């Protein structure tokens, strides 16, 4: 077996898995840095520009996809909480109105 195209030095079926795991870890490390930046009041794009400008575009796109999905999920959760609160408040008002009649 050869290790051509394999920078890890691993041979066989585990070589591909090791490389894929390494790539996932790199992406997750950058995602964690973006999350930390958001906690500090930065946007994730600022973190990517400031700290990861030399990272290949394909990796950045993957990070942006993850961050975008997280922002979408947070937005939907906020909308759902707002709707739930409005429904609950409406029900309370309706029940309160019944008691006073």
DAJO-V516024 format. One record per pair of residues at least 6 apart in sequence whose C-alpha atoms are under 7 Angstrom apart, sorted by the first residue. I is the first residue (numbers start at 1). J is the second residue. If there is no record, write none. Layout:
[[I:J] [I:J]]
This chain:
[[1:11] [2:11] [3:9] [3:10] [3:11] [27:59] [27:63] [31:63] [34:44] [34:47] [37:43] [37:44] [37:47] [38:44]]
